Amino acid sequence: MKLLLSTALLGLALPAHAHEVWVNAPAHLPAGAVLHADLAYNHDFPNPETIAADREHIFLPLQLTGAHSSRKLTQHGENYHYTSAKPLAQGTYWVSATYRPTFWSKNDKGWQQGSLTDVAGAHYCERSEMFGKSLLVAGGGKADMAVASRAIGQTLEIVPLADPNQAATGALFPLQVLYQGKPLAGATVTATADTVVEKDLAATHDHREPQAFSAKTDKAGKVNLIPLIEGLWKVKIVHKTPFADSAVCQHSVSYATLIVPVGTQRR
Protein backbone atom coordinates (compact mmCIF):
# COMPACT_ATOMS: atom_id res chain seq x y z
CA MET A 1 0.00 0.00 0.00
CA LYS A 2 1.57 3.24 -1.15
CA LEU A 3 0.00 5.20 1.70
CA LEU A 4 1.97 3.19 4.27
CA LEU A 5 5.25 4.94 3.57
CA SER A 6 8.46 4.46 5.49
CA THR A 7 9.97 7.12 7.67
CA ALA A 8 12.77 7.52 5.15
CA LEU A 9 10.30 8.39 2.39
CA LEU A 10 8.30 10.72 4.57
CA GLY A 11 11.01 12.39 6.62
CA LEU A 12 10.46 16.11 6.95
CA ALA A 13 13.34 18.53 6.86
CA LEU A 14 12.97 19.44 10.50
CA PRO A 15 15.89 21.21 12.13
CA ALA A 16 17.63 19.20 14.81
CA HIS A 17 16.23 21.36 17.61
CA ALA A 18 12.62 21.28 16.45
CA HIS A 19 10.21 19.38 18.62
CA GLU A 20 6.61 19.19 17.44
CA VAL A 21 3.67 20.82 19.16
CA TRP A 22 0.32 19.11 19.57
CA VAL A 23 -2.60 19.19 22.01
CA ASN A 24 -3.67 16.29 24.20
CA ALA A 25 -7.31 16.85 25.15
CA PRO A 26 -10.38 14.64 25.48
CA ALA A 27 -12.63 14.42 22.44
CA HIS A 28 -15.71 14.41 24.69
CA LEU A 29 -16.57 15.65 28.17
CA PRO A 30 -19.85 15.73 30.08
CA ALA A 31 -21.40 19.18 30.20
CA GLY A 32 -20.40 20.82 33.48
CA ALA A 33 -17.05 19.01 33.70
CA VAL A 34 -13.69 20.74 34.12
CA LEU A 35 -11.32 20.37 31.19
CA HIS A 36 -7.78 19.05 31.67
CA ALA A 37 -5.46 19.25 28.65
CA ASP A 38 -1.77 19.06 27.82
CA LEU A 39 0.40 21.27 25.64
CA ALA A 40 2.72 18.61 24.25
CA TYR A 41 6.11 19.61 22.88
CA ASN A 42 8.58 16.84 22.09
CA HIS A 43 9.40 13.96 19.73
CA ASP A 44 7.50 11.28 21.64
CA PHE A 45 3.88 11.38 20.43
CA PRO A 46 1.44 10.98 22.13
CA ASN A 47 3.24 11.46 25.45
CA PRO A 48 3.69 14.99 26.88
CA GLU A 49 6.80 15.90 28.83
CA THR A 50 8.08 18.81 30.88
CA ILE A 51 8.97 21.83 28.73
CA ALA A 52 12.57 22.97 29.21
CA ALA A 53 12.88 26.11 31.33
CA ASP A 54 14.66 28.06 28.58
CA ARG A 55 11.71 27.42 26.23
CA GLU A 56 8.75 28.07 28.52
CA HIS A 57 8.61 31.72 27.48
CA ILE A 58 8.00 30.73 23.86
CA PHE A 59 4.54 29.30 24.54
CA LEU A 60 1.22 31.03 24.98
CA PRO A 61 -1.24 29.36 27.36
CA LEU A 62 -3.55 26.80 25.80
CA GLN A 63 -6.59 28.52 24.32
CA LEU A 64 -10.22 27.36 24.47
CA THR A 65 -12.34 28.63 21.57
CA GLY A 66 -16.08 28.03 21.35
CA ALA A 67 -18.92 29.29 19.21
CA HIS A 68 -19.03 32.76 20.75
CA SER A 69 -15.94 33.23 22.90
CA SER A 70 -12.30 32.37 23.45
CA ARG A 71 -10.31 32.24 26.67
CA LYS A 72 -6.97 31.14 28.04
CA LEU A 73 -6.70 27.97 30.07
CA THR A 74 -4.87 27.97 33.39
CA GLN A 75 -1.53 26.23 33.81
CA HIS A 76 -1.69 23.82 36.73
CA GLY A 77 0.84 21.29 38.00
CA GLU A 78 3.38 20.27 35.36
CA ASN A 79 4.28 23.18 33.08
CA TYR A 80 2.61 21.48 30.11
CA HIS A 81 -0.68 20.81 31.92
CA TYR A 82 -3.67 23.17 31.76
CA THR A 83 -7.20 23.29 33.11
CA SER A 84 -10.33 25.30 32.37
CA ALA A 85 -10.67 25.86 36.17
CA LYS A 86 -14.42 26.33 35.63
CA PRO A 87 -16.84 23.72 34.25
CA LEU A 88 -17.55 23.82 30.53
CA ALA A 89 -20.99 24.59 29.19
CA GLN A 90 -22.42 22.28 26.55
CA GLY A 91 -20.92 22.99 23.15
CA THR A 92 -18.07 22.43 20.70
CA TYR A 93 -14.62 23.85 21.44
CA TRP A 94 -11.16 24.01 19.95
CA VAL A 95 -8.26 23.53 22.35
CA SER A 96 -5.25 25.14 20.69
CA ALA A 97 -1.54 25.65 21.31
CA THR A 98 0.78 28.39 20.06
CA TYR A 99 4.59 28.45 19.98
CA ARG A 100 5.47 32.06 19.27
CA PRO A 101 7.84 33.02 16.41
CA THR A 102 11.37 32.28 17.63
CA PHE A 103 14.73 32.50 15.91
CA TRP A 104 16.91 29.38 15.97
CA SER A 105 20.41 29.44 14.50
CA LYS A 106 22.97 26.71 14.02
CA ASN A 107 26.71 27.02 14.54
CA ASP A 108 29.44 24.46 15.14
CA LYS A 109 28.06 23.83 18.63
CA GLY A 110 24.54 23.08 17.40
CA TRP A 111 21.22 24.94 17.58
CA GLN A 112 20.93 28.11 19.67
CA GLN A 113 18.04 30.53 20.27
CA GLY A 114 18.71 33.69 18.29
CA SER A 115 19.18 35.03 14.76
CA LEU A 116 22.34 35.06 12.64
CA THR A 117 23.22 38.40 14.20
CA ASP A 118 22.75 37.01 17.73
CA VAL A 119 24.58 33.68 17.57
CA ALA A 120 28.35 33.77 17.05
CA GLY A 121 29.50 31.66 14.13
CA ALA A 122 25.95 30.85 13.00
CA HIS A 123 25.66 29.69 9.40
CA TYR A 124 21.97 28.82 9.22
CA CYS A 125 18.81 30.26 10.80
CA GLU A 126 15.10 29.51 10.91
CA ARG A 127 12.38 31.62 12.47
CA SER A 128 10.05 28.92 13.78
CA GLU A 129 6.41 29.10 14.84
CA MET A 130 4.22 26.14 15.77
CA PHE A 131 0.52 25.50 16.21
CA GLY A 132 -1.61 22.60 17.44
CA LYS A 133 -5.32 21.99 17.90
CA SER A 134 -7.75 19.34 19.09
CA LEU A 135 -11.57 19.37 19.03
CA LEU A 136 -13.67 18.83 22.15
CA VAL A 137 -17.43 18.30 22.39
CA ALA A 138 -18.91 18.97 25.83
CA GLY A 139 -22.31 17.50 26.58
CA GLY A 140 -22.44 14.63 24.12
CA GLY A 141 -23.52 14.36 20.51
CA LYS A 142 -21.73 15.33 17.33
CA ALA A 143 -19.60 18.41 16.85
CA ASP A 144 -21.14 21.71 15.81
CA MET A 145 -19.60 22.02 12.35
CA ALA A 146 -20.02 25.80 12.41
CA VAL A 147 -17.28 25.69 15.06
CA ALA A 148 -15.34 22.63 13.90
CA SER A 149 -14.89 23.77 10.30
CA ARG A 150 -14.11 27.41 11.11
CA ALA A 151 -10.48 28.54 11.18
CA ILE A 152 -9.36 29.96 14.53
CA GLY A 153 -6.68 32.22 13.07
CA GLN A 154 -3.46 30.22 13.33
CA THR A 155 -0.83 31.32 10.79
CA LEU A 156 -0.62 27.75 9.48
CA GLU A 157 -3.79 25.81 10.20
CA ILE A 158 -5.34 22.45 9.37
CA VAL A 159 -9.12 22.83 9.19
CA PRO A 160 -11.36 19.73 9.24
CA LEU A 161 -14.24 19.75 6.77
CA ALA A 162 -16.09 17.01 8.67
CA ASP A 163 -16.45 16.11 12.34
CA PRO A 164 -12.99 14.92 13.53
CA ASN A 165 -14.63 12.83 16.23
CA GLN A 166 -16.53 10.83 13.60
CA ALA A 167 -13.54 9.91 11.40
CA ALA A 168 -13.66 6.23 10.41
CA THR A 169 -10.96 3.68 9.64
CA GLY A 170 -10.30 3.42 5.91
CA ALA A 171 -12.67 6.25 5.02
CA LEU A 172 -11.76 9.59 3.46
CA PHE A 173 -11.59 12.44 5.96
CA PRO A 174 -11.53 15.88 4.28
CA LEU A 175 -9.18 18.63 5.44
CA GLN A 176 -8.12 22.06 4.25
CA VAL A 177 -4.77 23.73 4.93
CA LEU A 178 -4.62 27.50 5.32
CA TYR A 179 -1.56 29.72 5.46
CA GLN A 180 -2.16 33.29 6.60
CA GLY A 181 -5.86 32.61 6.12
CA LYS A 182 -5.59 31.49 2.49
CA PRO A 183 -5.64 27.98 0.99
CA LEU A 184 -2.16 26.46 0.70
CA ALA A 185 -1.85 24.53 -2.57
CA GLY A 186 0.67 21.77 -3.29
CA ALA A 187 1.67 21.32 0.36
CA THR A 188 2.61 17.89 1.70
CA VAL A 189 0.45 16.70 4.60
CA THR A 190 1.64 13.72 6.63
CA ALA A 191 0.07 11.84 9.51
CA THR A 192 0.76 9.14 12.06
CA ALA A 193 -1.09 7.57 14.99
CA ASP A 194 -0.20 6.30 18.43
CA THR A 195 -0.94 2.79 17.15
CA VAL A 196 1.61 3.32 14.38
CA VAL A 197 4.48 4.80 16.39
CA GLU A 198 4.21 2.09 19.05
CA LYS A 199 5.16 -0.47 16.40
CA ASP A 200 8.63 1.09 16.14
CA LEU A 201 9.39 2.89 19.39
CA ALA A 202 13.13 2.81 18.70
CA ALA A 203 12.57 5.03 15.65
CA THR A 204 10.24 7.32 17.53
CA HIS A 205 12.73 7.85 20.35
CA ASP A 206 15.45 8.49 17.78
CA HIS A 207 13.48 11.38 16.23
CA ARG A 208 12.50 9.21 13.24
CA GLU A 209 8.78 9.01 13.96
CA PRO A 210 7.10 6.44 11.65
CA GLN A 211 4.45 7.95 9.38
CA ALA A 212 1.37 6.27 7.93
CA PHE A 213 0.02 8.82 5.44
CA SER A 214 1.26 11.39 2.96
CA ALA A 215 -0.55 13.42 0.31
CA LYS A 216 -0.41 16.87 -1.28
CA THR A 217 -3.11 19.51 -1.07
CA ASP A 218 -4.99 20.49 -4.24
CA LYS A 219 -5.29 24.00 -5.62
CA ALA A 220 -7.89 24.82 -2.94
CA GLY A 221 -5.59 23.61 -0.16
CA LYS A 222 -7.73 20.50 0.36
CA VAL A 223 -6.64 16.92 0.98
CA ASN A 224 -8.31 13.71 2.14
CA LEU A 225 -6.75 11.95 5.11
CA ILE A 226 -7.15 8.16 4.95
CA PRO A 227 -6.59 6.69 8.43
CA LEU A 228 -6.03 2.99 7.74
CA ILE A 229 -6.05 1.83 11.36
CA GLU A 230 -7.67 2.94 14.59
CA GLY A 231 -5.68 5.26 16.78
CA LEU A 232 -5.08 8.80 17.89
CA TRP A 233 -3.98 10.41 14.63
CA LYS A 234 -1.70 13.43 14.46
CA VAL A 235 -1.96 15.23 11.13
CA LYS A 236 0.90 17.63 10.43
CA ILE A 237 2.26 20.08 7.90
CA VAL A 238 5.42 22.19 7.61
CA HIS A 239 5.63 25.30 5.43
CA LYS A 240 8.90 27.11 4.74
CA THR A 241 9.31 30.56 3.17
CA PRO A 242 12.30 32.92 2.76
CA PHE A 243 12.80 35.31 5.66
CA ALA A 244 12.52 38.98 4.70
CA ASP A 245 16.13 39.82 5.61
CA SER A 246 18.60 37.04 4.79
CA ALA A 247 21.31 38.78 6.82
CA VAL A 248 19.17 38.14 9.91
CA CYS A 249 17.74 34.72 9.07
CA GLN A 250 17.32 32.57 5.98
CA HIS A 251 13.88 31.04 6.45
CA SER A 252 10.56 31.34 8.22
CA VAL A 253 9.13 27.92 9.05
CA SER A 254 5.58 27.25 10.26
CA TYR A 255 4.47 23.94 11.74
CA ALA A 256 0.89 22.84 12.44
CA THR A 257 -0.80 19.72 13.82
CA LEU A 258 -4.38 18.51 14.15
CA ILE A 259 -5.50 15.61 16.33
CA VAL A 260 -8.08 13.23 14.83
CA PRO A 261 -9.27 10.35 17.06
CA VAL A 262 -10.20 7.28 15.02
CA GLY A 263 -12.03 4.43 16.73
CA THR A 264 -14.22 4.26 19.81
CA GLN A 265 -11.28 3.73 22.20
CA ARG A 266 -9.87 7.19 21.31
CA ARG A 267 -13.13 9.14 21.74
C-alpha positions as CSV (number, residue, x, y, z in Angstrom):
1,M,0.0,0.0,0.0
2,K,1.6,3.2,-1.1
3,L,0.0,5.2,1.7
4,L,2.0,3.2,4.3
5,L,5.3,4.9,3.6
6,S,8.5,4.5,5.5
7,T,10.0,7.1,7.7
8,A,12.8,7.5,5.2
9,L,10.3,8.4,2.4
10,L,8.3,10.7,4.6
11,G,11.0,12.4,6.6
12,L,10.5,16.1,7.0
13,A,13.3,18.5,6.9
14,L,13.0,19.4,10.5
15,P,15.9,21.2,12.1
16,A,17.6,19.2,14.8
17,H,16.2,21.4,17.6
18,A,12.6,21.3,16.4
19,H,10.2,19.4,18.6
20,E,6.6,19.2,17.4
21,V,3.7,20.8,19.2
22,W,0.3,19.1,19.6
23,V,-2.6,19.2,22.0
24,N,-3.7,16.3,24.2
25,A,-7.3,16.8,25.2
26,P,-10.4,14.6,25.5
27,A,-12.6,14.4,22.4
28,H,-15.7,14.4,24.7
29,L,-16.6,15.7,28.2
30,P,-19.9,15.7,30.1
31,A,-21.4,19.2,30.2
32,G,-20.4,20.8,33.5
33,A,-17.1,19.0,33.7
34,V,-13.7,20.7,34.1
35,L,-11.3,20.4,31.2
36,H,-7.8,19.0,31.7
37,A,-5.5,19.3,28.7
38,D,-1.8,19.1,27.8
39,L,0.4,21.3,25.6
40,A,2.7,18.6,24.3
41,Y,6.1,19.6,22.9
42,N,8.6,16.8,22.1
43,H,9.4,14.0,19.7
44,D,7.5,11.3,21.6
45,F,3.9,11.4,20.4
46,P,1.4,11.0,22.1
47,N,3.2,11.5,25.5
48,P,3.7,15.0,26.9
49,E,6.8,15.9,28.8
50,T,8.1,18.8,30.9
51,I,9.0,21.8,28.7
52,A,12.6,23.0,29.2
53,A,12.9,26.1,31.3
54,D,14.7,28.1,28.6
55,R,11.7,27.4,26.2
56,E,8.7,28.1,28.5
57,H,8.6,31.7,27.5
58,I,8.0,30.7,23.9
59,F,4.5,29.3,24.5
60,L,1.2,31.0,25.0
61,P,-1.2,29.4,27.4
62,L,-3.5,26.8,25.8
63,Q,-6.6,28.5,24.3
64,L,-10.2,27.4,24.5
65,T,-12.3,28.6,21.6
66,G,-16.1,28.0,21.3
67,A,-18.9,29.3,19.2
68,H,-19.0,32.8,20.8
69,S,-15.9,33.2,22.9
70,S,-12.3,32.4,23.4
71,R,-10.3,32.2,26.7
72,K,-7.0,31.1,28.0
73,L,-6.7,28.0,30.1
74,T,-4.9,28.0,33.4
75,Q,-1.5,26.2,33.8
76,H,-1.7,23.8,36.7
77,G,0.8,21.3,38.0
78,E,3.4,20.3,35.4
79,N,4.3,23.2,33.1
80,Y,2.6,21.5,30.1
81,H,-0.7,20.8,31.9
82,Y,-3.7,23.2,31.8
83,T,-7.2,23.3,33.1
84,S,-10.3,25.3,32.4
85,A,-10.7,25.9,36.2
86,K,-14.4,26.3,35.6
87,P,-16.8,23.7,34.3
88,L,-17.5,23.8,30.5
89,A,-21.0,24.6,29.2
90,Q,-22.4,22.3,26.6
91,G,-20.9,23.0,23.2
92,T,-18.1,22.4,20.7
93,Y,-14.6,23.8,21.4
94,W,-11.2,24.0,20.0
95,V,-8.3,23.5,22.4
96,S,-5.2,25.1,20.7
97,A,-1.5,25.6,21.3
98,T,0.8,28.4,20.1
99,Y,4.6,28.5,20.0
100,R,5.5,32.1,19.3
101,P,7.8,33.0,16.4
102,T,11.4,32.3,17.6
103,F,14.7,32.5,15.9
104,W,16.9,29.4,16.0
105,S,20.4,29.4,14.5
106,K,23.0,26.7,14.0
107,N,26.7,27.0,14.5
108,D,29.4,24.5,15.1
109,K,28.1,23.8,18.6
110,G,24.5,23.1,17.4
111,W,21.2,24.9,17.6
112,Q,20.9,28.1,19.7
113,Q,18.0,30.5,20.3
114,G,18.7,33.7,18.3
115,S,19.2,35.0,14.8
116,L,22.3,35.1,12.6
117,T,23.2,38.4,14.2
118,D,22.7,37.0,17.7
119,V,24.6,33.7,17.6
120,A,28.3,33.8,17.1
121,G,29.5,31.7,14.1
122,A,26.0,30.9,13.0
123,H,25.7,29.7,9.4
124,Y,22.0,28.8,9.2
125,C,18.8,30.3,10.8
126,E,15.1,29.5,10.9
127,R,12.4,31.6,12.5
128,S,10.0,28.9,13.8
129,E,6.4,29.1,14.8
130,M,4.2,26.1,15.8
131,F,0.5,25.5,16.2
132,G,-1.6,22.6,17.4
133,K,-5.3,22.0,17.9
134,S,-7.8,19.3,19.1
135,L,-11.6,19.4,19.0
136,L,-13.7,18.8,22.2
137,V,-17.4,18.3,22.4
138,A,-18.9,19.0,25.8
139,G,-22.3,17.5,26.6
140,G,-22.4,14.6,24.1
141,G,-23.5,14.4,20.5
142,K,-21.7,15.3,17.3
143,A,-19.6,18.4,16.9
144,D,-21.1,21.7,15.8
145,M,-19.6,22.0,12.3
146,A,-20.0,25.8,12.4
147,V,-17.3,25.7,15.1
148,A,-15.3,22.6,13.9
149,S,-14.9,23.8,10.3
150,R,-14.1,27.4,11.1
151,A,-10.5,28.5,11.2
152,I,-9.4,30.0,14.5
153,G,-6.7,32.2,13.1
154,Q,-3.5,30.2,13.3
155,T,-0.8,31.3,10.8
156,L,-0.6,27.8,9.5
157,E,-3.8,25.8,10.2
158,I,-5.3,22.5,9.4
159,V,-9.1,22.8,9.2
160,P,-11.4,19.7,9.2
161,L,-14.2,19.8,6.8
162,A,-16.1,17.0,8.7
163,D,-16.5,16.1,12.3
164,P,-13.0,14.9,13.5
165,N,-14.6,12.8,16.2
166,Q,-16.5,10.8,13.6
167,A,-13.5,9.9,11.4
168,A,-13.7,6.2,10.4
169,T,-11.0,3.7,9.6
170,G,-10.3,3.4,5.9
171,A,-12.7,6.3,5.0
172,L,-11.8,9.6,3.5
173,F,-11.6,12.4,6.0
174,P,-11.5,15.9,4.3
175,L,-9.2,18.6,5.4
176,Q,-8.1,22.1,4.2
177,V,-4.8,23.7,4.9
178,L,-4.6,27.5,5.3
179,Y,-1.6,29.7,5.5
180,Q,-2.2,33.3,6.6
181,G,-5.9,32.6,6.1
182,K,-5.6,31.5,2.5
183,P,-5.6,28.0,1.0
184,L,-2.2,26.5,0.7
185,A,-1.8,24.5,-2.6
186,G,0.7,21.8,-3.3
187,A,1.7,21.3,0.4
188,T,2.6,17.9,1.7
189,V,0.5,16.7,4.6
190,T,1.6,13.7,6.6
191,A,0.1,11.8,9.5
192,T,0.8,9.1,12.1
193,A,-1.1,7.6,15.0
194,D,-0.2,6.3,18.4
195,T,-0.9,2.8,17.2
196,V,1.6,3.3,14.4
197,V,4.5,4.8,16.4
198,E,4.2,2.1,19.1
199,K,5.2,-0.5,16.4
200,D,8.6,1.1,16.1
201,L,9.4,2.9,19.4
202,A,13.1,2.8,18.7
203,A,12.6,5.0,15.6
204,T,10.2,7.3,17.5
205,H,12.7,7.9,20.4
206,D,15.5,8.5,17.8
207,H,13.5,11.4,16.2
208,R,12.5,9.2,13.2
209,E,8.8,9.0,14.0
210,P,7.1,6.4,11.6
211,Q,4.5,8.0,9.4
212,A,1.4,6.3,7.9
213,F,0.0,8.8,5.4
214,S,1.3,11.4,3.0
215,A,-0.5,13.4,0.3
216,K,-0.4,16.9,-1.3
217,T,-3.1,19.5,-1.1
218,D,-5.0,20.5,-4.2
219,K,-5.3,24.0,-5.6
220,A,-7.9,24.8,-2.9
221,G,-5.6,23.6,-0.2
222,K,-7.7,20.5,0.4
223,V,-6.6,16.9,1.0
224,N,-8.3,13.7,2.1
225,L,-6.7,11.9,5.1
226,I,-7.2,8.2,4.9
227,P,-6.6,6.7,8.4
228,L,-6.0,3.0,7.7
229,I,-6.1,1.8,11.4
230,E,-7.7,2.9,14.6
231,G,-5.7,5.3,16.8
232,L,-5.1,8.8,17.9
233,W,-4.0,10.4,14.6
234,K,-1.7,13.4,14.5
235,V,-2.0,15.2,11.1
236,K,0.9,17.6,10.4
237,I,2.3,20.1,7.9
238,V,5.4,22.2,7.6
239,H,5.6,25.3,5.4
240,K,8.9,27.1,4.7
241,T,9.3,30.6,3.2
242,P,12.3,32.9,2.8
243,F,12.8,35.3,5.7
244,A,12.5,39.0,4.7
245,D,16.1,39.8,5.6
246,S,18.6,37.0,4.8
247,A,21.3,38.8,6.8
248,V,19.2,38.1,9.9
249,C,17.7,34.7,9.1
250,Q,17.3,32.6,6.0
251,H,13.9,31.0,6.4
252,S,10.6,31.3,8.2
253,V,9.1,27.9,9.0
254,S,5.6,27.3,10.3
255,Y,4.5,23.9,11.7
256,A,0.9,22.8,12.4
257,T,-0.8,19.7,13.8
258,L,-4.4,18.5,14.2
259,I,-5.5,15.6,16.3
260,V,-8.1,13.2,14.8
261,P,-9.3,10.4,17.1
262,V,-10.2,7.3,15.0
263,G,-12.0,4.4,16.7
264,T,-14.2,4.3,19.8
265,Q,-11.3,3.7,22.2
266,R,-9.9,7.2,21.3
267,R,-13.1,9.1,21.7
